[in-house]
């Protein structure tokens, strides 16, 4: 592409009126504040919760769907509420497990162009819809006492690595992070150890921020054992 063509392309994608762009951004702040306030008000009343992440594409017949149900069921029986992204797949399995355990179940749904409908196992009065990913992630970080990551794609990796980064940089109070499925996470963990750690882009102690397990019982133990130190007794 010639330099002249590049300049024309830049002109075609730039805002026609910069002041209009600034004005739009300013008013958008109020939309963000509105979502923040609603999220803070609702989630602050839920009590101790654990967030469960994973792919929206996983079907009910998948082993990880069934494992997620079991994790959420046991976590609920241990006294925790369950927070998910509110959609299908792993999120649905987590809300379903909490539902059948008789516990509290929250869905932080995101409005997307291809329409992510909330799954049927969320308490209707505990469903929150977000337009902004960063507001939604703030709610996950602020109100979760533990993260459980099951197999997923870019969205799961985004939420997982943000939580790890915030703990690593002491911007977030440390809480347990559990990756479920050694076979699934093996390649990522090996790359982190042999490349990222080897090149000194992280410290060895950063690997202690998270644990990798295979079973529902191990998952629940990672979180309940962590909070025994603080004598936590979840009470809804």
Phi, psi and omega per residue, in radians:
X1 nan 2.282 3.138
X2 -1.270 2.745 3.132
X3 -1.003 -0.696 3.139
X4 -1.088 -0.700 3.125
X5 -1.148 -0.664 3.126
X6 -1.112 -0.753 3.134
X7 -1.100 -0.700 3.119
X8 -1.134 -0.702 3.133
X9 -1.115 -0.748 3.124
X10 -1.070 -0.721 3.135
X11 -1.127 -0.641 -3.066
X12 -1.230 -0.472 -3.081
X13 -1.760 -0.106 3.112
X14 -1.353 2.583 3.091
X15 -1.015 2.445 3.127
X16 -1.204 -0.563 -3.100
X17 -2.365 1.844 -3.062
X18 -1.099 -0.618 -3.138
X19 -1.121 -0.588 3.081
X20 -1.155 -0.660 3.119
X21 -1.123 -0.778 3.130
X22 -1.097 -0.723 3.140
X23 -1.119 -0.736 3.112
X24 -1.070 -0.789 3.141
X25 -1.077 -0.683 -3.134
X26 -1.090 -0.811 -3.132
X27 -1.214 -0.484 3.128
X28 -1.122 -0.470 3.105
X29 -0.964 -0.683 -3.107
X30 -1.182 -0.573 3.065
X31 -1.152 -0.719 3.121
X32 -1.114 -0.794 3.131
X33 -1.049 -0.728 -3.141
X34 -1.052 -0.781 3.129
X35 -1.157 -0.678 3.118
X36 -1.074 -0.846 -3.083
X37 -1.086 -0.810 3.141
X38 -1.067 -0.748 3.138
X39 -1.112 -0.807 3.132
X40 -1.062 -0.770 -3.078
X41 -1.139 -0.769 -3.090
X42 -1.298 -0.802 -3.035
X43 -1.286 -0.456 3.139
X44 -1.174 -0.293 -3.119
X45 -1.683 -0.051 -3.026
X46 -1.376 -0.686 -3.048
X47 1.768 -3.021 -3.103
X48 -1.029 2.245 -3.090
X49 -2.337 2.732 3.003
X50 -2.107 2.327 3.106
X51 -1.612 2.376 3.116
X52 -2.087 2.160 -3.092
X53 -2.000 2.771 3.058
X54 2.849 3.103 -3.024
X55 -1.167 2.434 3.031
X56 -1.370 -0.180 -3.034
X57 -1.624 -0.148 -3.108
X58 -1.279 2.296 -3.070
X59 -1.564 2.885 -3.084
X60 -1.075 -0.467 -3.119
X61 -1.383 -0.196 -3.085
X62 -1.258 2.508 -3.130
X63 -1.046 -0.577 -3.102
X64 -1.327 -0.450 3.029
X65 -1.104 -0.852 -3.120
X66 -1.145 -0.681 3.112
X67 -1.122 -0.676 3.121
X68 -1.120 -0.741 3.072
X69 -0.956 -0.801 -3.106
X70 -1.144 -0.751 3.126
X71 -1.038 -0.859 -3.111
X72 -1.118 -0.686 3.119
X73 -1.055 -0.870 -3.105
X74 -1.196 -0.641 3.127
X75 -1.138 -0.670 3.109
X76 -1.159 -0.741 3.110
X77 -1.128 -0.429 3.104
X78 -1.408 -0.079 3.049
X79 1.877 0.126 -3.123
X80 -1.790 2.565 2.926
X81 -1.447 2.905 -3.105
X82 -2.073 2.265 3.035
X83 -1.983 2.298 3.045
X84 -2.322 3.123 3.077
X85 -1.361 -0.038 3.004
X86 1.479 -0.095 -3.056
X87 -1.678 -2.756 -3.122
X88 -1.445 -2.959 3.050
X89 1.189 -2.321 -3.133
X90 -1.022 -0.655 -3.141
X91 -1.087 -0.787 3.113
X92 -1.085 -0.752 -3.130
X93 -1.057 -0.705 -3.135
X94 -1.169 -0.815 3.100
X95 -1.101 -0.616 3.138
X96 -1.152 -0.783 3.123
X97 -1.057 -0.744 3.110
X98 -1.149 -0.675 -3.137
X99 -1.047 -0.847 -3.094
X100 -1.324 -0.235 3.035
X101 -1.545 -0.073 3.136
X102 1.320 0.417 -3.100
X103 -1.813 -3.099 3.134
X104 -1.492 2.478 -3.023
X105 -2.479 2.166 -3.047
X106 -2.087 2.495 3.082
X107 -2.169 2.151 3.089
X108 -1.795 1.482 -3.036
X109 -1.377 2.606 3.120
X110 -2.060 2.327 3.095
X111 -1.358 2.080 -3.098
X112 -2.173 2.733 -3.140
X113 -1.009 -0.593 -3.119
X114 -1.640 0.187 2.949
X115 1.158 1.687 2.999
X116 -1.677 1.865 3.134
X117 -1.429 2.464 3.109
X118 -1.142 2.505 3.140
X119 -1.313 2.819 -2.988
X120 -1.385 0.028 -3.051
X121 -1.797 0.165 3.115
X122 -1.621 2.414 3.006
X123 -1.049 2.199 -3.050
X124 -1.010 -0.607 -3.127
X125 -1.435 0.029 3.108
X126 -2.103 0.434 3.053
X127 -1.759 2.228 3.092
X128 -2.064 2.348 3.098
X129 -1.906 2.310 -3.093
X130 -2.119 2.558 3.003
X131 -1.720 -0.403 -3.036
X132 -1.973 2.143 -3.139
X133 -1.037 -0.703 -3.052
X134 -1.211 -0.524 3.055
X135 -1.211 -0.785 3.127
X136 -1.016 -0.776 -3.132
X137 -1.173 -0.570 3.067
X138 -1.046 -0.709 3.130
X139 -1.120 -0.739 3.099
X140 -1.027 -0.824 -3.058
X141 -1.200 -0.672 -3.013
X142 -1.335 -0.603 -2.979
X143 -1.954 0.167 3.113
X144 -1.762 2.389 3.065
X145 -1.761 0.051 3.081
X146 -3.028 2.622 3.086
X147 -2.039 2.330 3.036
X148 -2.122 2.040 -3.101
X149 -1.914 2.067 3.034
X150 -1.777 3.023 -3.110
X151 -0.894 2.321 -3.123
X152 -2.837 -3.046 -3.092
X153 -1.862 -2.488 -3.053
X154 -1.085 -0.672 -3.125
X155 -1.106 -0.750 3.110
X156 -1.112 -0.761 3.123
X157 -1.116 -0.663 3.116
X158 -1.056 -0.877 -3.119
X159 -1.163 -0.700 -3.132
X160 -1.127 -0.896 -3.076
X161 -1.209 -0.518 3.076
X162 -1.155 -0.748 3.120
X163 -1.079 -0.787 3.128
X164 -1.074 -0.759 -3.127
X165 -1.108 -0.751 -3.122
X166 -1.146 -0.622 3.071
X167 -1.260 -0.750 3.132
X168 -1.009 -0.684 -3.085
X169 -1.631 0.127 3.106
X170 1.062 0.519 3.045
X171 -1.613 -0.101 -3.126
X172 -2.457 2.405 3.078
X173 -1.075 2.359 -3.055
X174 -1.109 2.359 3.012
X175 -2.467 2.834 -3.069
X176 -1.220 2.384 3.049
X177 -2.122 2.174 -3.054
X178 -2.155 2.189 3.036
X179 -1.739 2.181 -3.070
X180 -1.833 2.185 3.122
X181 1.905 1.434 -3.093
X182 -1.009 -0.701 -3.117
X183 -1.075 -0.743 -3.101
X184 -1.198 -0.761 -3.033
X185 -1.535 -0.084 -3.031
X186 -0.966 -0.844 -3.085
X187 -1.069 -0.742 3.132
X188 -1.128 -0.792 -3.119
X189 -1.117 -0.726 3.119
X190 -1.106 -0.722 3.113
X191 -1.094 -0.728 3.118
X192 -1.069 -0.741 -3.101
X193 -1.265 -0.804 -3.004
X194 -1.488 -0.347 -3.118
X195 -2.021 -1.025 -3.063
X196 -1.147 -0.865 3.119
X197 -1.204 -0.739 -3.141
X198 -0.998 -0.685 -3.137
X199 -1.466 0.120 3.085
X200 1.096 0.562 3.065
X201 -1.541 -0.183 2.956
X202 -2.441 2.953 3.071
X203 -1.737 2.772 -3.125
X204 -1.036 -0.632 -3.128
X205 -1.187 -0.332 3.100
X206 -1.123 -0.460 3.124
X207 -1.219 -0.259 3.129
X208 -1.472 -0.101 -3.133
X209 -1.163 -0.503 -3.102
X210 -2.264 2.805 3.076
X211 -2.189 2.673 3.115
X212 -2.062 2.231 -3.087
X213 -2.370 3.106 -3.138
X214 -2.137 -0.450 -2.985
X215 -2.009 2.848 3.103
X216 -1.142 -0.701 -3.127
X217 -1.110 -0.737 3.099
X218 -1.093 -0.710 -3.123
X219 -1.058 -0.868 -3.119
X220 -1.130 -0.709 3.141
X221 -1.087 -0.679 3.127
X222 -0.992 -0.676 -3.075
X223 -1.468 -0.795 -3.120
X224 -1.177 -0.664 3.111
X225 -1.127 -0.654 3.125
X226 -1.038 -0.724 -3.050
X227 -1.526 -0.103 3.028
X228 -1.073 -0.516 3.111
X229 -1.049 -0.590 -3.081
X230 -1.757 0.135 3.137
X231 0.921 0.713 -3.120
X232 -1.280 2.327 3.050
X233 -2.255 1.564 -3.138
X234 -0.922 2.357 -3.111
X235 -2.488 1.918 3.135
X236 -1.602 nan nan
